[in-house]
Amino acid sequence: MDDRTIIQHYWDRDERAITETDEKYGSYCHKIAENILENSEDAKECVNDTYLKTWNSVPPEWPKIFPAFIGKIVRNTAFNYYTRIHAQKRGGSMTAVVLEELDECVPDKNAEFIQDDSELTGIINTFLESLSERNREIFVLRYWYNEKISYIAATMKMSENSVFSVLNRMRRKLRKILEEKGVKP
């Protein structure tokens, strides 16, 4: 089923929307959630919550790019789960490692100098557009999909050291751009 029809089902409050979303995007959503949560059962619960949040978001919003729309919902939901689950213990997991890597350049959400999420999103989007296609893919695999360095290296046909170096250079570049815009971690 095409995305437009799935969205129309949500719009019409037709429960087939959830079934069709699960059939078309269930494994995509589960992979995002499991990469963040590192637990299949938690990921399954997160994906179910994603479908409910999607149901509550459409209408009033008509998603322009449905996979990106649902991907953002599942990713945010998974990070909220992660925060709740790991509130007392930090470290050891892939998500903790990825978040610590980004801590060195992306500001805390409560930072005074960020007016709203769209300001930071705009800066990061401009940064991503400035990257080569290969580097953008590496960055997105690591910081959007929460993939391991070994997976990225295999996917991109690079050594793990090369991937690590590329990510390190991109984080430094992003940090410099953010600092130039007055945003400090």
VEXBARO-33108 format. One line per field, with one value per atom (N, C-alpha, C): atom name; x, y, z. Coordinates in Angstrom, 1 decimal. Layout:
REM VEXBARO-33108
donu [CA, ...]
x [X, ...]
y [Y, ...]
z [Z, ...]
END
This chain:
REM VEXBARO-33108
donu [N, CA, C, N, CA, C, N, CA, C, N, CA, C, N, CA, C, N, CA, C, N, CA, C, N, CA, C, N, CA, C, N, CA, C, N, CA, C, N, CA, C, N, CA, C, N, CA, C, N, CA, C, N, CA, C, N, CA, C, N, CA, C, N, CA, C, N, CA, C, N, CA, C, N, CA, C, N, CA, C, N, CA, C, N, CA, C, N, CA, C, N, CA, C, N, CA, C, N, CA, C, N, CA, C, N, CA, C, N, CA, C, N, CA, C, N, CA, C, N, CA, C, N, CA, C, N, CA, C, N, CA, C, N, CA, C, N, CA, C, N, CA, C, N, CA, C, N, CA, C, N, CA, C, N, CA, C, N, CA, C, N, CA, C, N, CA, C, N, CA, C, N, CA, C, N, CA, C, N, CA, C, N, CA, C, N, CA, C, N, CA, C, N, CA, C, N, CA, C, N, CA, C, N, CA, C, N, CA, C, N, CA, C, N, CA, C, N, CA, C, N, CA, C, N, CA, C, N, CA, C, N, CA, C, N, CA, C, N, CA, C, N, CA, C, N, CA, C, N, CA, C, N, CA, C, N, CA, C, N, CA, C, N, CA, C, N, CA, C, N, CA, C, N, CA, C, N, CA, C, N, CA, C, N, CA, C, N, CA, C, N, CA, C, N, CA, C, N, CA, C, N, CA, C, N, CA, C, N, CA, C, N, CA, C, N, CA, C, N, CA, C, N, CA, C, N, CA, C, N, CA, C, N, CA, C, N, CA, C, N, CA, C, N, CA, C, N, CA, C, N, CA, C, N, CA, C, N, CA, C, N, CA, C, N, CA, C, N, CA, C, N, CA, C, N, CA, C, N, CA, C, N, CA, C, N, CA, C, N, CA, C, N, CA, C, N, CA, C, N, CA, C, N, CA, C, N, CA, C, N, CA, C, N, CA, C, N, CA, C, N, CA, C, N, CA, C, N, CA, C, N, CA, C, N, CA, C, N, CA, C, N, CA, C, N, CA, C, N, CA, C, N, CA, C, N, CA, C, N, CA, C, N, CA, C, N, CA, C, N, CA, C, N, CA, C, N, CA, C, N, CA, C, N, CA, C, N, CA, C, N, CA, C, N, CA, C, N, CA, C, N, CA, C, N, CA, C, N, CA, C, N, CA, C, N, CA, C, N, CA, C, N, CA, C, N, CA, C, N, CA, C, N, CA, C, N, CA, C, N, CA, C, N, CA, C, N, CA, C, N, CA, C, N, CA, C, N, CA, C, N, CA, C, N, CA, C, N, CA, C, N, CA, C, N, CA, C, N, CA, C, N, CA, C, N, CA, C, N, CA, C, N, CA, C, N, CA, C, N, CA, C, N, CA, C, N, CA, C, N, CA, C, N, CA, C, N, CA, C, N, CA, C, N, CA, C, N, CA, C, N, CA, C, N, CA, C, N, CA, C, N, CA, C, N, CA, C]
x [0.9, 0.0, 0.9, 0.5, 1.4, 1.1, 2.1, 2.0, 0.8, 0.5, -0.7, -2.0, -2.1, -3.3, -3.3, -2.1, -1.9, -2.3, -1.7, -2.0, -3.5, -4.1, -5.6, -6.4, -5.9, -6.6, -6.5, -5.3, -5.2, -6.2, -6.2, -7.0, -8.5, -8.9, -10.3, -10.6, -9.6, -9.7, -10.0, -9.4, -9.6, -8.5, -8.8, -7.8, -6.9, -7.2, -6.3, -5.0, -5.0, -3.8, -2.7, -3.0, -2.0, -1.5, -2.4, -2.0, -1.1, -1.5, -0.7, 0.6, 0.6, 1.9, 2.8, 2.3, 3.1, 3.6, 2.8, 3.2, 4.3, 4.2, 5.2, 6.4, 6.2, 7.3, 7.6, 7.0, 7.2, 8.7, 9.3, 10.7, 11.6, 11.3, 12.1, 12.0, 10.8, 10.6, 11.3, 11.1, 11.7, 13.2, 13.8, 15.3, 15.8, 15.1, 15.5, 15.4, 14.2, 14.0, 15.0, 15.2, 16.1, 17.6, 18.0, 19.3, 19.5, 18.5, 18.6, 18.4, 17.4, 17.1, 17.9, 18.4, 19.2, 18.4, 17.1, 16.2, 15.0, 14.8, 13.7, 12.3, 12.1, 10.8, 10.5, 11.5, 11.3, 11.1, 11.8, 11.6, 10.2, 9.7, 8.3, 7.3, 7.5, 6.6, 6.7, 7.9, 8.2, 7.5, 7.6, 6.9, 5.4, 4.8, 3.4, 3.0, 3.8, 3.6, 3.7, 4.6, 4.8, 3.5, 2.9, 1.7, 0.6, 0.5, -0.5, -0.2, 1.1, 1.4, 1.2, 1.4, 1.1, -0.4, -1.2, -2.6, -3.1, -2.5, -2.8, -2.3, -1.3, -0.7, -1.3, -1.9, -2.5, -4.0, -4.9, -4.7, -4.3, -4.0, -4.1, -3.0, -1.9, -0.8, -0.8, -0.6, -0.4, 1.1, 1.7, 3.1, 3.5, 4.6, 5.1, 5.8, 6.7, 7.5, 7.2, 6.3, 5.8, 6.9, 7.8, 8.9, 9.7, 10.0, 10.7, 9.9, 8.6, 7.7, 7.6, 7.3, 7.2, 8.6, 9.7, 11.0, 11.4, 10.9, 11.2, 10.4, 9.2, 8.4, 9.0, 9.3, 9.9, 11.2, 12.0, 13.3, 13.2, 12.3, 12.1, 11.4, 10.5, 9.9, 10.9, 11.8, 12.9, 13.8, 14.2, 15.1, 14.4, 13.1, 12.4, 12.4, 12.1, 12.2, 13.6, 14.6, 15.9, 16.2, 15.8, 16.1, 15.4, 14.1, 13.4, 14.0, 14.4, 14.9, 16.3, 17.1, 18.5, 18.7, 17.6, 17.7, 18.8, 18.9, 19.8, 21.2, 21.2, 22.5, 22.9, 24.1, 24.5, 25.8, 25.9, 27.1, 27.0, 27.9, 27.9, 27.1, 26.1, 25.3, 25.7, 25.3, 25.6, 25.0, 23.8, 23.1, 23.8, 24.3, 25.1, 26.3, 27.0, 28.2, 27.9, 26.9, 26.5, 26.1, 25.3, 24.9, 26.2, 27.1, 28.3, 29.1, 29.2, 29.9, 29.3, 28.0, 27.3, 27.3, 27.5, 27.5, 28.6, 29.7, 30.9, 30.6, 29.5, 29.2, 27.8, 26.8, 25.4, 25.0, 24.4, 24.0, 22.9, 22.9, 21.8, 20.5, 19.5, 18.2, 17.7, 18.1, 17.7, 18.6, 19.6, 20.5, 19.8, 20.2, 19.6, 19.7, 20.8, 21.1, 20.3, 19.6, 18.8, 17.3, 16.9, 15.5, 14.5, 14.7, 13.8, 14.5, 13.8, 14.4, 14.7, 13.9, 14.0, 15.3, 15.8, 17.0, 18.2, 18.3, 19.3, 19.2, 18.0, 17.7, 18.2, 17.9, 18.4, 19.9, 20.6, 22.0, 22.6, 22.0, 22.5, 22.1, 21.0, 20.6, 21.6, 21.9, 22.9, 24.3, 24.6, 25.9, 25.8, 24.7, 24.6, 24.7, 24.0, 24.1, 25.5, 26.3, 27.7, 28.6, 28.2, 29.0, 28.9, 29.9, 29.8, 28.7, 28.2, 27.1, 27.6, 28.8, 29.4, 29.5, 30.0, 30.1, 28.8, 27.8, 26.4, 25.8, 26.1, 25.5, 26.2, 27.5, 28.1, 27.6, 27.4, 26.9, 25.5, 24.6, 23.2, 23.2, 24.0, 24.0, 24.3, 25.3, 25.7, 24.8, 24.4, 23.7, 22.2, 21.7, 20.2, 19.8, 20.5, 20.1, 20.8, 21.8, 22.5, 23.3, 23.8, 24.5, 25.9, 26.4, 27.8, 28.8, 30.0, 31.1, 31.4, 31.3, 31.6, 30.6, 29.4, 28.3, 28.6, 28.8, 29.1, 30.3, 31.4, 32.6, 32.3, 31.5, 31.2, 30.3, 29.3, 28.4, 29.1, 30.0, 30.7, 32.0, 32.3, 33.6, 34.8, 34.8, 35.9, 36.4, 37.6, 38.1, 37.3, 37.3, 36.6, 37.4, 38.7, 39.5, 39.2, 39.0, 38.6, 37.2, 36.3, 35.0, 35.1, 35.8, 36.0, 36.6, 37.6, 38.3, 37.3, 36.6, 35.6, 34.6, 34.1, 33.1, 33.7, 34.9, 35.6, 35.7, 36.2, 36.4, 35.0, 34.0, 32.6, 32.1, 32.3, 31.9, 32.6, 33.9, 34.7, 34.2, 33.9, 33.4, 32.0, 31.2, 29.8, 30.0, 30.9, 31.1, 31.5, 32.5, 33.0, 31.8, 31.0, 29.9, 28.9, 28.6, 27.7, 28.3, 29.6, 30.2, 30.2, 30.4, 30.3, 28.9, 27.9, 26.5, 26.2, 27.1, 26.9, 26.3, 26.3, 25.8, 27.0, 27.0, 28.1, 27.5, 28.2, 27.7, 27.7]
y [-1.2, 0.0, 1.2, 2.2, 3.4, 4.3, 5.2, 6.0, 7.0, 7.5, 8.4, 7.7, 6.4, 5.7, 5.4, 5.1, 4.8, 6.1, 7.2, 8.5, 8.8, 8.5, 8.8, 7.9, 6.7, 5.8, 6.5, 7.0, 7.8, 8.9, 9.7, 10.9, 10.5, 9.3, 8.9, 8.1, 8.0, 7.3, 5.8, 5.3, 3.9, 3.1, 2.1, 1.4, 0.6, 0.4, -0.3, 0.5, 1.8, 2.6, 2.0, 1.5, 1.0, -0.4, -1.2, -2.5, -2.3, -1.4, -1.1, -0.5, 0.4, 1.0, -0.1, -1.0, -2.1, -3.0, -3.3, -4.2, -3.5, -2.2, -1.6, -1.1, -0.6, 0.1, -0.5, -1.6, -2.3, -2.6, -3.3, -3.7, -2.4, -1.4, -0.2, 0.5, 0.6, 1.2, 0.4, -1.0, -1.8, -1.7, -1.6, -1.5, -0.2, 0.9, 2.1, 2.0, 1.5, 1.4, 0.5, -0.7, -1.7, -1.2, -0.4, 0.2, 1.1, 1.8, 2.7, 2.0, 1.2, 0.5, -0.7, -1.4, -2.6, -3.7, -3.7, -4.7, -4.9, -6.1, -6.4, -6.1, -6.5, -6.3, -4.8, -4.1, -2.7, -2.0, -2.5, -1.9, -2.2, -3.4, -3.7, -2.8, -2.5, -1.6, -0.2, 0.2, 1.5, 1.7, 0.7, 0.7, 0.8, 0.1, 0.2, 1.6, 2.2, 3.6, 4.5, 4.2, 5.0, 5.0, 3.9, 3.8, 4.6, 4.6, 5.4, 6.9, 7.3, 8.7, 9.1, 8.2, 8.6, 8.7, 7.9, 7.9, 9.3, 9.8, 11.0, 12.2, 12.0, 13.2, 13.4, 12.3, 12.4, 12.1, 13.0, 14.4, 15.1, 16.3, 17.4, 17.5, 16.8, 16.9, 15.9, 16.3, 15.4, 15.3, 14.2, 14.0, 14.1, 14.9, 15.0, 13.8, 13.3, 12.1, 11.1, 10.2, 9.3, 8.6, 7.9, 7.2, 8.1, 9.3, 10.2, 10.7, 10.9, 11.3, 10.2, 9.0, 7.9, 7.5, 7.7, 7.4, 8.4, 9.7, 10.7, 10.3, 9.9, 9.6, 8.4, 7.3, 6.1, 6.5, 7.3, 7.6, 8.4, 9.4, 10.2, 9.4, 8.5, 7.7, 6.7, 6.2, 5.3, 6.0, 7.2, 8.0, 8.3, 8.6, 8.9, 7.6, 6.5, 5.2, 5.0, 5.2, 5.0, 5.9, 7.1, 8.0, 7.5, 7.1, 6.6, 5.3, 4.4, 3.1, 3.3, 4.2, 4.4, 5.7, 6.1, 7.3, 7.2, 6.1, 5.9, 5.4, 4.8, 4.2, 4.7, 5.2, 5.7, 5.0, 4.6, 4.0, 2.6, 2.1, 0.7, 0.4, 1.1, 0.8, 1.6, 1.1, 1.8, 3.2, 3.3, 4.6, 5.6, 5.1, 6.0, 6.5, 5.6, 6.0, 7.0, 6.8, 7.8, 9.1, 9.1, 10.4, 11.1, 10.3, 11.0, 11.6, 10.9, 11.5, 12.8, 12.9, 14.1, 15.2, 14.8, 15.8, 16.8, 16.4, 17.3, 18.4, 18.3, 19.4, 19.9, 19.1, 19.5, 19.9, 21.1, 21.6, 20.8, 21.0, 20.4, 21.1, 20.3, 20.8, 22.0, 22.1, 23.2, 24.5, 24.4, 25.5, 26.8, 27.9, 29.2, 29.8, 29.4, 30.1, 29.4, 28.4, 27.8, 28.3, 29.0, 29.6, 28.5, 27.6, 26.5, 25.4, 24.2, 23.1, 23.4, 24.2, 24.5, 25.2, 26.1, 26.8, 25.8, 24.9, 23.9, 22.9, 22.5, 21.6, 22.3, 23.6, 24.3, 24.3, 24.5, 24.5, 23.1, 22.1, 20.7, 20.3, 20.7, 20.4, 21.0, 22.3, 23.0, 22.3, 21.8, 21.1, 19.8, 19.1, 17.8, 18.0, 19.1, 19.4, 19.7, 20.2, 20.5, 19.3, 18.2, 17.0, 16.2, 15.5, 14.6, 13.6, 12.9, 11.9, 10.8, 10.4, 9.3, 9.7, 10.9, 11.3, 11.5, 12.1, 12.3, 10.9, 9.9, 8.6, 8.0, 8.2, 7.7, 8.5, 9.8, 10.6, 10.1, 9.9, 9.6, 8.1, 7.2, 5.9, 5.8, 6.7, 6.7, 7.4, 8.6, 9.5, 9.6, 9.0, 8.9, 7.5, 6.5, 5.1, 4.4, 5.1, 4.6, 3.3, 3.2, 2.0, 1.9, 0.7, 0.5, 0.9, 1.2, 1.5, 0.4, -0.9, -2.0, -2.2, -1.9, -2.0, -1.0, 0.2, 1.3, 1.0, 0.5, 0.1, -0.9, -2.0, -3.0, -2.5, -1.7, -1.1, -0.2, 0.6, 1.6, 1.1, -0.2, -0.8, 0.0, 0.3, 1.1, 0.3, 0.7, 0.1, 0.9, 0.2, 0.8, 2.1, 2.1, 3.2, 4.4, 4.1, 5.2, 5.8, 4.9, 5.4, 6.3, 5.8, 6.5, 7.9, 8.0, 9.2, 10.2, 9.6, 10.5, 11.1, 10.2, 10.7, 11.8, 11.6, 12.5, 13.9, 13.8, 15.1, 15.8, 15.0, 15.6, 16.3, 15.6, 16.2, 17.5, 17.5, 18.7, 19.8, 19.5, 20.5, 21.0, 20.1, 20.5, 21.4, 21.0, 21.9, 23.3, 23.4, 24.7, 25.5, 24.9, 25.6, 26.1, 25.2, 25.6, 26.8, 26.7, 27.8, 29.1, 29.0, 30.2, 30.8, 30.0, 30.5, 30.9, 30.8, 31.2, 30.1, 28.9, 27.7, 26.9, 26.8, 26.0, 24.9, 23.7, 22.5, 22.8]
z [0.0, 0.0, 0.0, -0.7, -0.8, 0.4, 0.7, 1.9, 1.9, 0.8, 0.7, 1.2, 0.8, 1.2, 2.7, 3.2, 4.7, 5.4, 5.0, 5.7, 5.6, 4.5, 4.3, 5.3, 5.6, 6.6, 8.0, 8.3, 9.6, 9.6, 8.5, 8.4, 8.6, 8.0, 8.1, 9.4, 10.3, 11.5, 11.3, 10.3, 9.9, 10.5, 11.4, 12.1, 11.2, 9.9, 9.0, 8.9, 9.2, 9.1, 9.9, 11.1, 12.0, 11.5, 11.0, 10.4, 9.2, 8.3, 7.1, 7.5, 8.4, 8.9, 9.4, 10.2, 10.8, 9.7, 8.7, 7.6, 6.8, 6.5, 5.6, 6.4, 7.6, 8.3, 9.7, 10.0, 11.3, 11.6, 10.6, 10.9, 10.9, 10.1, 10.1, 11.5, 12.0, 13.3, 14.4, 14.3, 15.3, 15.3, 14.2, 14.1, 14.7, 14.5, 15.1, 16.6, 17.1, 18.5, 19.2, 18.5, 19.1, 19.2, 18.2, 18.2, 19.3, 19.7, 20.8, 22.2, 22.2, 23.5, 23.8, 22.7, 22.9, 23.6, 23.3, 24.0, 23.1, 22.6, 21.6, 22.2, 23.5, 24.1, 24.3, 24.8, 24.9, 23.6, 22.6, 21.2, 20.7, 21.0, 20.5, 21.2, 22.5, 23.2, 22.7, 22.4, 21.8, 20.5, 19.6, 18.3, 18.5, 19.4, 19.6, 20.1, 20.9, 21.4, 20.2, 19.3, 18.1, 17.2, 17.1, 16.3, 16.9, 18.3, 19.0, 18.8, 18.9, 18.7, 17.3, 16.3, 14.9, 14.7, 15.3, 15.3, 15.8, 16.9, 17.5, 16.8, 15.9, 15.2, 13.8, 13.2, 11.9, 12.0, 11.8, 11.7, 13.0, 13.1, 12.1, 11.1, 11.3, 10.4, 9.3, 8.1, 6.9, 6.6, 7.0, 6.8, 5.4, 5.1, 3.7, 3.3, 4.2, 4.0, 5.1, 4.9, 6.0, 6.7, 6.0, 6.7, 7.6, 7.2, 8.0, 9.2, 9.0, 10.0, 11.1, 10.7, 11.7, 12.3, 11.5, 12.0, 13.2, 13.0, 14.0, 15.3, 15.1, 16.3, 17.0, 16.3, 17.0, 17.6, 17.0, 17.6, 18.9, 18.8, 20.0, 21.1, 20.8, 21.8, 22.4, 21.6, 22.1, 23.0, 22.6, 23.5, 24.8, 24.8, 26.0, 26.9, 26.3, 27.0, 27.6, 26.8, 27.2, 28.4, 28.4, 29.5, 30.8, 30.6, 31.7, 32.3, 31.5, 31.9, 32.5, 32.0, 32.5, 33.3, 34.0, 34.7, 35.9, 36.5, 37.6, 37.2, 36.0, 35.6, 34.2, 34.1, 32.8, 32.4, 31.2, 30.7, 30.3, 29.5, 29.1, 27.8, 27.5, 26.3, 25.1, 24.0, 22.7, 22.7, 23.2, 23.3, 24.1, 25.3, 26.2, 25.5, 24.7, 24.0, 23.0, 22.2, 21.1, 21.7, 22.8, 23.5, 24.0, 24.6, 25.1, 24.0, 22.8, 21.7, 21.3, 21.2, 20.8, 21.9, 23.1, 24.2, 24.0, 23.3, 23.2, 22.2, 21.4, 20.4, 20.4, 20.8, 20.8, 22.2, 22.3, 23.6, 24.3, 25.6, 26.4, 25.9, 25.9, 25.4, 26.2, 27.5, 28.3, 28.2, 27.4, 27.2, 26.9, 27.5, 27.3, 25.9, 25.2, 23.9, 22.8, 23.0, 21.9, 22.1, 21.1, 21.2, 21.1, 20.2, 20.0, 19.3, 19.2, 18.5, 17.0, 16.4, 15.0, 14.7, 15.6, 15.4, 15.3, 16.3, 16.3, 15.1, 14.8, 13.7, 12.4, 12.2, 11.0, 10.9, 12.0, 11.9, 11.6, 12.2, 11.9, 10.5, 10.0, 8.6, 7.6, 7.9, 7.0, 7.1, 8.3, 8.5, 7.6, 7.7, 7.0, 5.5, 5.0, 3.6, 3.1, 4.0, 3.6, 3.5, 4.0, 4.0, 2.6, 2.3, 1.2, 1.5, 0.4, 0.6, 1.5, 1.3, 2.1, 3.6, 3.9, 5.3, 5.9, 5.1, 5.6, 6.0, 5.2, 5.5, 6.8, 6.9, 8.1, 9.4, 9.3, 10.4, 10.8, 9.7, 10.0, 10.6, 10.0, 10.6, 12.0, 12.4, 13.8, 14.7, 14.3, 15.2, 15.0, 14.0, 13.8, 14.1, 13.4, 13.6, 14.7, 15.3, 16.5, 16.2, 15.0, 14.6, 15.2, 15.4, 15.9, 14.8, 15.3, 14.4, 13.5, 14.0, 13.2, 12.1, 12.4, 11.3, 10.2, 10.7, 9.7, 8.8, 9.5, 8.7, 7.7, 8.0, 7.1, 6.0, 6.3, 5.3, 4.4, 4.9, 4.0, 3.4, 3.8, 3.3, 3.7, 5.0, 5.6, 6.8, 7.3, 8.6, 9.7, 10.8, 12.0, 12.4, 12.3, 12.7, 11.7, 10.5, 9.5, 9.9, 10.2, 10.6, 11.8, 12.8, 14.0, 13.8, 12.9, 12.6, 11.8, 10.9, 10.1, 11.1, 12.0, 12.9, 13.9, 14.3, 15.2, 14.5, 13.2, 12.4, 12.2, 11.9, 11.7, 13.0, 14.2, 15.4, 15.7, 15.5, 15.6, 14.7, 13.5, 12.5, 13.0, 13.4, 13.9, 15.1, 16.0, 17.2, 16.8, 15.9, 15.4, 14.8, 14.0, 13.4, 14.4, 15.4, 16.5, 17.3, 17.6, 18.3, 17.6, 16.2, 15.4, 15.4, 15.6, 15.7, 17.1, 18.0, 19.4, 20.3, 19.8, 20.5, 21.1, 22.4, 23.0, 23.8, 23.8, 24.5, 26.0]
END
